[in-house]
Amino acid sequence: MLCERLKLVKVLLIFVRLDELKTGLLTPEEKKLLTKAASLMDELIETLEVMSDEEMVQDLKKALKEVKEDKMIPLGELIKELNLEAEI
């Protein structure tokens, strides 16, 4: 529910930004602030979407644990393991 409200707010911010850009009523500082607000809104929406996906949260926790335990493998080895050499 909160995520949907944030998406609506973001759409409104974009609409206001586009309208103000056309009319030139915003100062450069206000345009920069509005752009930053929209960007932060994107980040917040993405965070909420990840937090609402329990499987993804568990995968992230597992990955962070593996990093702490130094169980990482070099990127080159991962690419070979997944047979992605031709795609990269």
C-alpha positions as CSV (number, residue, x, y, z in Angstrom):
1,M,0.0,0.0,0.0
2,L,2.8,2.5,1.0
3,C,4.7,1.5,-2.1
4,E,1.7,2.3,-4.4
5,R,1.3,5.7,-2.7
6,L,5.0,6.5,-3.2
7,K,4.6,5.6,-6.9
8,L,1.7,8.0,-7.1
9,V,3.7,10.7,-5.4
10,K,6.6,10.1,-7.9
11,V,4.2,10.4,-10.8
12,L,2.9,13.7,-9.5
13,L,6.5,14.9,-9.0
14,I,7.3,14.0,-12.6
15,F,4.2,15.7,-13.8
16,V,5.0,18.9,-11.8
17,R,8.6,18.8,-13.0
18,L,7.6,18.5,-16.6
19,D,5.0,21.2,-16.3
20,E,7.3,23.6,-14.6
21,L,10.1,22.9,-17.1
22,K,7.7,23.9,-19.9
23,T,6.6,27.1,-18.2
24,G,10.0,28.0,-16.7
25,L,8.6,28.9,-13.3
26,L,11.2,26.9,-11.4
27,T,14.7,28.2,-10.5
28,P,17.7,26.0,-11.4
29,E,18.0,25.1,-7.7
30,E,14.3,24.1,-7.5
31,K,14.7,22.0,-10.6
32,K,17.7,20.3,-9.1
33,L,15.8,19.7,-5.8
34,L,12.8,18.3,-7.7
35,T,15.0,16.0,-9.7
36,K,16.7,14.8,-6.5
37,A,13.4,14.2,-4.8
38,A,12.2,12.0,-7.7
39,S,15.5,10.1,-7.6
40,L,15.2,9.5,-3.8
41,M,11.6,8.4,-4.4
42,D,12.8,5.8,-6.9
43,E,15.3,4.5,-4.3
44,L,12.7,4.3,-1.6
45,I,10.2,2.5,-3.9
46,E,12.9,0.0,-4.8
47,T,13.8,-0.6,-1.2
48,L,10.2,-1.1,-0.2
49,E,9.7,-3.6,-3.1
50,V,12.8,-5.6,-2.0
51,M,11.7,-5.5,1.6
52,S,8.2,-6.9,0.7
53,D,9.8,-9.9,-1.2
54,E,10.6,-12.3,1.6
55,E,12.5,-14.7,-0.7
56,M,14.8,-11.8,-1.9
57,V,15.4,-10.7,1.7
58,Q,16.5,-14.2,2.6
59,D,18.7,-14.4,-0.4
60,L,20.3,-11.0,0.5
61,K,20.9,-12.1,4.1
62,K,22.5,-15.3,2.8
63,A,24.7,-13.4,0.4
64,L,25.8,-10.9,3.1
65,K,26.6,-13.8,5.4
66,E,28.8,-15.4,2.7
67,V,30.6,-12.2,2.2
68,K,31.4,-11.9,5.9
69,E,32.6,-15.5,5.9
70,D,34.8,-14.7,2.9
71,K,33.1,-17.4,0.7
72,M,33.2,-15.3,-2.4
73,I,34.6,-16.4,-5.7
74,P,36.3,-14.3,-8.4
75,L,34.0,-12.9,-11.1
76,G,36.0,-14.8,-13.8
77,E,35.3,-18.1,-12.0
78,L,31.6,-17.3,-11.7
79,I,31.4,-16.5,-15.4
80,K,33.0,-19.9,-16.2
81,E,30.9,-21.7,-13.7
82,L,27.7,-20.3,-15.3
83,N,29.0,-20.9,-18.9
84,L,28.6,-17.2,-19.7
85,E,32.0,-16.6,-21.4
86,A,30.4,-16.2,-24.8
87,E,28.0,-13.6,-23.6
88,I,30.6,-11.4,-22.0
